[in-house]
Amino acid sequence: MRVLFMCTANSCRSILSEGMFNHLAPAGFQAVSAGSFPIGQVLPRSLSTLQKHGLAIDGLHSKGNDAFANNPPDIVITVCDKAAGEACPVYFGPELKAHWGLEDPSEVHGDEAAIDAAFQATLMRIGERCQAFLDLPFHSLSREQLKAELDRIGTL
């Protein structure tokens, strides 16, 4: 199963999601990430946060969803923050879609400790959601049930 995590810039939340999901995922599951308006670089703090938790950063880079035109995902999960009035990316296609809104830790202002804490908290929330996703009984869920479960996980 291939999961696409999307946000606007593909530099922080979607990258953290890709890294965490792939760290937790068993064989047969893979995450990729993209942005609706990719900035072309990953925030250094996103990479250092992943590394601090022993997660691989090899191959993580900012890209648009056109990078997957020839190998589309099975599921698309947006991680933008609608509650903050942020525009979420739209992915056109038949893939199952869900929204797991996350506040953008790169928008946190303060000292280094406060910013690091925001990145850590975001990564931990992503980890909880990814583990809940991977714990689902995929073989016994209909498409509608899977969609409902993905939506529920987005509220964790």
Buried (B, 14 or more C-beta within 10 A) or exposed (E): EBBBBBBBBBBBBBBBBBBBBBBBBEEEBBBBBBBBEBEEEBBEBBBEBBEEBEBEBEEBBBBBBEBBEEEBBEBBBBBBBEEEEBEBBEBEEEBBBBBBBBBBBBEBEEEEEEBBBBBBBBBEBBBEBBBBBBEBEEEEBEEEEBBEBBEEBBEE
